[in-house]
């Protein structure tokens, strides 16, 4: 195999075969190909695209660059969910215990927040003592005990993805749908799953702003999952405003606990139940997604889902006293209610700006080295379609950094559009893809 010849072939718009792609990924992972050559390959692929077959080969090569977890000893189906991320997207914390309580195994390898989107690992680590760095032996132990486990990517899981993602980030090749597909699916397939439910977000707070782009990504992910003989369902969901009312790491744990305890947070509950219903259906515990939704509701109302959440948190080292007594958690030094000094119906929310405002308050990170303040965040009191009077606060912000408050207030005020006409809230579930 000749690296330059393979790069030239891709540069000229020709398709690569499985051996050529495996050679490139394996050689780069082992340090035999320098960054500048692999960067040239990434850019050639970004500009010329990859076929469905090439995308499957990329995924396979990245997957087998590390270990694939064997969960065959554990009886029953193993089903995970992947979200493309957004603002206030805390559904993993809600659906993992629901689905596990319904009898389906949920092995979940999650990510951290970067930029305007939050990360499941950061949210879980806001619970004192919670460990997301379990090794594979511990991972197996937890899922055997309670059917649900949520950890971060270990050095053994798809190491090629870690290297390639870092390079994509600095070579302007992040937006390639085949490369996104390989990155997501190599990690998900390494979990030892039988089925996968995809939550592909679209809107101002999503990676894919337009629905047609979200659908294209969903289909690419689905085609790749199917090429590995995995059951898969994709749901296109709205991300034009925060999901739920709470944004920030501990705040999102708090709201998730409230939902698991039966509190009706309409938008968050609707998305969570559709996803958990689809997972229960793929896991063979329901004959349809609707039946899966009914089972999900039953898991909440019976208290089984919250009990399962406590069990999972305790097994991963978390102090559950903060979950059974939510007011025990420390609060931020500073808070401020934000008003708009005008009245009307909320028509639009620039959700990207809201995510960046939460980051400034301390709830997110600009670089992987940044420290997160788990207490920081935003609580929304009004959403799209709600009437706002001049004196009504639209949200309240919380932070330990007083110096950022004025800038955040201005950012949030300018991110909200009002109208004198009544407005319907956005449709949350845009489309199901099978």
CORNORMO-V290041 format. One record per backbone hydrogen bond with DSSP energy under -1.0 kcal/mol. NH is the residue of the N-H (numbers start at 1). CO is the residue of the C=O. If there is no record, write none. Layout:
# CORNORMO-V290041
nh=<NH & NH>
co=<CO & CO>
This chain:
# CORNORMO-V290041
nh=<6 & 7 & 8 & 9 & 10 & 11 & 12 & 13 & 14 & 21 & 22 & 23 & 24 & 25 & 26 & 27 & 28 & 29 & 30 & 31 & 32 & 38 & 39 & 40 & 41 & 42 & 43 & 44 & 45 & 46 & 47 & 48 & 49 & 55 & 56 & 57 & 58 & 59 & 60 & 61 & 62 & 63 & 64 & 66 & 67 & 69 & 74 & 79 & 80 & 82 & 84 & 90 & 93 & 95 & 96 & 98 & 99 & 100 & 101 & 102 & 103 & 104 & 105 & 106 & 108 & 110 & 115 & 118 & 121 & 123 & 124 & 125 & 126 & 127 & 130 & 131 & 139 & 140 & 141 & 142 & 143 & 144 & 145 & 146 & 147 & 149 & 151 & 152 & 157 & 162 & 163 & 164 & 165 & 166 & 167 & 168 & 169 & 173 & 176 & 180 & 181 & 182 & 183 & 184 & 185 & 186 & 187 & 188 & 189 & 191 & 192 & 194 & 195 & 196 & 197 & 198 & 199 & 200 & 202 & 205 & 206 & 214 & 215 & 216 & 217 & 218 & 219 & 220 & 221 & 222 & 223 & 224 & 225 & 226 & 227 & 229 & 230 & 231 & 233 & 234 & 235 & 236 & 237 & 238 & 239 & 243 & 247 & 250 & 252 & 253 & 254 & 255 & 256 & 257 & 258 & 259 & 260 & 261 & 262 & 263 & 265 & 269 & 270 & 271 & 272 & 273 & 274 & 275 & 276 & 277 & 278 & 279 & 280 & 281 & 282 & 283 & 284 & 285 & 292 & 293 & 294 & 295 & 296 & 297 & 298 & 299 & 300 & 301 & 302 & 303 & 305 & 307 & 308 & 309 & 310 & 311 & 312 & 313 & 314 & 315 & 316 & 317 & 318 & 319 & 322 & 323 & 324 & 325 & 328 & 329 & 334 & 336 & 338 & 344 & 345 & 346 & 347 & 348 & 350 & 351 & 354 & 355 & 356 & 357 & 358 & 359 & 360 & 361 & 362 & 363 & 370 & 373 & 376 & 377 & 378 & 379 & 380 & 381 & 382 & 385 & 386 & 388 & 392 & 394 & 396 & 397 & 398 & 399 & 404 & 405 & 408 & 409 & 410 & 411 & 412 & 413 & 414 & 417 & 419 & 430 & 431 & 433>
co=<2 & 3 & 4 & 5 & 6 & 7 & 8 & 10 & 9 & 17 & 18 & 19 & 20 & 21 & 22 & 23 & 24 & 25 & 26 & 28 & 27 & 34 & 35 & 36 & 37 & 38 & 39 & 40 & 41 & 42 & 43 & 44 & 45 & 51 & 52 & 53 & 54 & 55 & 56 & 57 & 58 & 59 & 60 & 63 & 156 & 190 & 71 & 105 & 195 & 197 & 199 & 88 & 90 & 91 & 92 & 94 & 95 & 96 & 97 & 98 & 100 & 99 & 77 & 147 & 149 & 151 & 365 & 86 & 111 & 119 & 120 & 121 & 123 & 124 & 127 & 316 & 135 & 136 & 137 & 138 & 139 & 140 & 141 & 142 & 143 & 106 & 108 & 132 & 154 & 158 & 159 & 160 & 161 & 162 & 163 & 164 & 165 & 168 & 173 & 176 & 177 & 178 & 179 & 180 & 181 & 182 & 183 & 184 & 185 & 188 & 189 & 78 & 78 & 231 & 80 & 233 & 82 & 235 & 237 & 239 & 203 & 210 & 211 & 212 & 213 & 214 & 215 & 216 & 217 & 218 & 219 & 220 & 221 & 222 & 223 & 226 & 225 & 194 & 196 & 433 & 198 & 431 & 200 & 428 & 202 & 87 & 378 & 374 & 248 & 249 & 250 & 251 & 252 & 253 & 254 & 255 & 256 & 257 & 259 & 258 & 263 & 265 & 266 & 267 & 268 & 269 & 270 & 271 & 272 & 273 & 274 & 275 & 276 & 277 & 278 & 279 & 281 & 280 & 288 & 289 & 290 & 291 & 292 & 293 & 294 & 295 & 296 & 297 & 298 & 300 & 299 & 303 & 304 & 305 & 306 & 307 & 308 & 309 & 310 & 311 & 312 & 314 & 313 & 128 & 319 & 320 & 320 & 321 & 325 & 326 & 399 & 397 & 395 & 388 & 419 & 386 & 417 & 417 & 415 & 349 & 350 & 351 & 352 & 353 & 354 & 355 & 356 & 357 & 359 & 358 & 367 & 362 & 373 & 398 & 247 & 396 & 245 & 394 & 394 & 346 & 383 & 344 & 389 & 338 & 379 & 336 & 377 & 334 & 401 & 402 & 404 & 405 & 406 & 407 & 408 & 409 & 410 & 348 & 345 & 236 & 236 & 234>
